């Protein structure tokens, strides 16, 4: 990655963290980096592509792959659910300003919405893989549709639920992991009434 591109991404992350919820415009970002808007557009053709690359950049810097390797290495599906919650517990504090900014801006900003959707789609694929394993191991009640079970696990391990439980309700990260793991496994093992 070029040093200018790296500066752009680092500065974008810094601006988001400083603003606590705001996603900078391309003009604001160019000024902060000390380059022209035209130079910024040479690296990123639009704001959506910048935000998509920024999210991937943050994932790389915060070593998301190591957490996902722990999920894959879990000995069983229940272990994967726990590892998935643990990934949220250690990763979310590191990405909180960016996640909050994208979550807040996604309703009115197409670029932020695209970056948010990219991340949530990836998480949904991960949740669906865990649910498939739960079903294969007989840990998912047959009354659950795979898509519904994946959506529930996806939501229970979402940034917003983590933020509410840890930052608003003041659960410790370890307690968050225990509660989310227990809630997911107990709920998914239980029958749904018609």
C-alpha positions as CSV (number, residue, x, y, z in Angstrom):
1,X,0.0,0.0,0.0
2,X,1.4,3.4,-0.9
3,X,2.3,5.8,1.9
4,X,-0.3,8.3,0.7
5,X,-3.0,5.7,0.7
6,X,-1.9,4.6,4.1
7,X,-2.0,8.2,5.4
8,X,-5.5,8.6,3.9
9,X,-6.8,5.6,5.7
10,X,-5.1,6.4,9.0
11,X,-6.4,10.0,8.9
12,X,-9.9,8.9,8.0
13,X,-9.9,6.6,11.0
14,X,-8.5,9.3,13.3
15,X,-11.1,11.8,12.1
16,X,-13.9,9.4,12.9
17,X,-12.5,8.6,16.3
18,X,-12.1,12.3,17.1
19,X,-15.5,13.2,15.9
20,X,-17.2,10.3,17.8
21,X,-19.7,9.4,15.3
22,X,-19.1,11.5,12.2
23,X,-17.9,10.2,8.9
24,X,-15.8,12.9,7.2
25,X,-16.5,14.2,3.7
26,X,-13.9,13.7,1.0
27,X,-13.1,17.5,1.2
28,X,-12.6,17.3,5.0
29,X,-10.4,14.2,4.6
30,X,-8.3,15.7,1.8
31,X,-7.6,18.8,3.9
32,X,-6.7,16.7,7.0
33,X,-4.3,14.6,4.9
34,X,-2.8,17.7,3.3
35,X,-3.7,16.7,-0.3
36,X,-6.1,18.0,-2.9
37,X,-9.5,16.4,-3.4
38,X,-8.3,15.4,-6.9
39,X,-5.4,13.5,-5.4
40,X,-7.7,11.8,-2.9
41,X,-10.0,10.7,-5.8
42,X,-6.9,9.2,-7.5
43,X,-6.7,6.7,-4.6
44,X,-10.4,6.3,-4.0
45,X,-12.9,7.0,-6.8
46,X,-15.7,7.7,-4.4
47,X,-16.6,7.9,-0.7
48,X,-18.2,4.4,-0.8
49,X,-15.0,2.8,-2.0
50,X,-13.0,4.7,0.6
51,X,-15.2,3.5,3.4
52,X,-15.2,-0.1,2.2
53,X,-11.4,-0.1,2.1
54,X,-11.2,1.7,5.4
55,X,-13.3,-1.0,7.1
56,X,-11.1,-3.7,5.6
57,X,-8.0,-1.7,6.7
58,X,-9.3,-1.5,10.3
59,X,-10.1,-5.3,10.2
60,X,-6.5,-5.9,9.1
61,X,-5.0,-3.6,11.7
62,X,-7.1,-5.2,14.5
63,X,-6.3,-8.7,13.3
64,X,-9.8,-9.9,12.7
65,X,-8.4,-13.0,10.9
66,X,-6.9,-14.2,14.2
67,X,-10.3,-14.1,15.8
68,X,-11.9,-15.8,12.9
69,X,-9.2,-18.5,13.1
70,X,-10.2,-19.1,16.7
71,X,-13.9,-19.6,15.6
72,X,-12.9,-22.0,12.9
73,X,-10.6,-24.0,15.3
74,X,-13.3,-24.5,17.9
75,X,-13.8,-28.2,18.6
76,X,-17.6,-28.0,18.2
77,X,-20.4,-25.6,17.3
78,X,-21.0,-24.5,20.9
79,X,-17.3,-23.6,21.0
80,X,-17.7,-21.7,17.8
81,X,-20.6,-19.7,19.3
82,X,-18.4,-18.9,22.3
83,X,-15.4,-18.0,20.1
84,X,-17.7,-15.8,18.0
85,X,-18.8,-13.9,21.1
86,X,-15.2,-13.6,22.3
87,X,-14.2,-12.1,18.9
88,X,-16.8,-9.4,19.5
89,X,-15.6,-8.8,23.1
90,X,-12.0,-8.1,22.1
91,X,-12.5,-6.6,18.7
92,X,-15.5,-4.2,19.3
93,X,-13.7,-1.8,21.7
94,X,-11.0,-1.4,19.0
95,X,-13.5,-0.5,16.2
96,X,-16.2,1.1,18.3
97,X,-15.9,4.7,16.9
98,X,-15.9,3.5,13.3
99,X,-18.8,1.1,13.9
100,X,-20.8,3.7,15.6
101,X,-20.1,6.2,12.8
102,X,-21.1,3.8,10.1
103,X,-24.2,2.7,12.0
104,X,-25.3,6.3,12.6
105,X,-24.6,7.5,9.1
106,X,-25.9,4.4,7.1
107,X,-29.5,5.7,7.2
108,X,-28.8,8.8,5.3
109,X,-25.4,8.2,3.6
110,X,-25.2,5.6,0.8
111,X,-21.4,5.2,1.2
112,X,-21.7,4.5,4.9
113,X,-24.6,2.2,4.2
114,X,-22.5,0.2,1.6
115,X,-19.6,-0.2,4.1
116,X,-22.0,-1.2,6.9
117,X,-23.8,-3.7,4.7
118,X,-20.4,-5.2,3.6
119,X,-19.5,-5.9,7.2
120,X,-22.9,-7.2,8.2
121,X,-23.1,-9.5,5.2
122,X,-19.8,-11.0,6.2
123,X,-21.0,-11.5,9.7
124,X,-24.2,-13.1,8.4
125,X,-22.2,-15.6,6.4
126,X,-20.2,-16.5,9.5
127,X,-23.3,-16.9,11.6
128,X,-24.9,-19.1,9.0
129,X,-21.8,-21.4,9.0
130,X,-22.0,-21.8,12.7
131,X,-25.7,-22.5,12.5
132,X,-25.1,-25.2,9.9
133,X,-22.6,-26.8,12.2
134,X,-25.1,-26.6,15.2
135,X,-27.7,-28.4,13.0
136,X,-25.2,-31.0,11.9
137,X,-24.3,-31.7,15.6
138,X,-27.9,-31.9,16.6
139,X,-27.7,-28.7,18.7
140,X,-30.3,-26.8,16.7
141,X,-33.9,-27.6,17.4
142,X,-35.6,-28.8,14.1
143,X,-38.3,-26.2,14.4
144,X,-35.7,-23.5,13.5
145,X,-35.2,-22.5,9.9
146,X,-31.5,-22.1,9.2
147,X,-32.0,-18.5,8.0
148,X,-33.9,-17.5,11.2
149,X,-31.4,-19.1,13.5
150,X,-28.5,-17.4,11.6
151,X,-30.3,-14.1,11.9
152,X,-30.7,-14.5,15.7
153,X,-27.1,-15.4,16.2
154,X,-26.1,-12.5,13.9
155,X,-28.1,-10.1,16.0
156,X,-27.1,-11.5,19.4
157,X,-23.4,-11.0,18.4
158,X,-24.0,-7.6,16.7
159,X,-22.0,-4.5,17.5
160,X,-25.1,-2.8,18.8
161,X,-26.0,-5.6,21.3
162,X,-22.3,-5.7,22.5
163,X,-22.4,-1.9,22.9
164,X,-25.6,-2.0,24.9
165,X,-24.6,-4.8,27.1
166,X,-21.0,-3.8,27.8
167,X,-21.1,0.0,27.6
168,X,-24.6,0.8,28.6
169,X,-25.4,-2.1,31.0
170,X,-21.8,-2.3,32.2
171,X,-21.3,-6.0,31.8
172,X,-17.7,-7.1,31.8
173,X,-16.5,-8.5,28.5
174,X,-16.2,-12.0,30.1
175,X,-19.8,-11.8,31.4
176,X,-20.9,-10.6,28.0
177,X,-19.4,-13.7,26.4
178,X,-21.1,-16.0,28.9
179,X,-24.5,-14.4,28.6
180,X,-24.5,-14.2,24.8
181,X,-23.2,-17.8,24.5
182,X,-25.7,-19.2,27.0
183,X,-28.6,-17.2,25.4
184,X,-27.8,-18.3,21.9
185,X,-27.3,-21.9,22.7
186,X,-30.3,-22.3,24.9
187,X,-32.6,-20.4,22.5
188,X,-31.5,-22.3,19.5
189,X,-31.9,-25.7,21.2
190,X,-35.5,-24.8,22.2
191,X,-38.5,-25.4,20.0
192,X,-40.3,-22.6,18.3
193,X,-44.0,-22.6,18.8
194,X,-46.1,-22.3,15.7
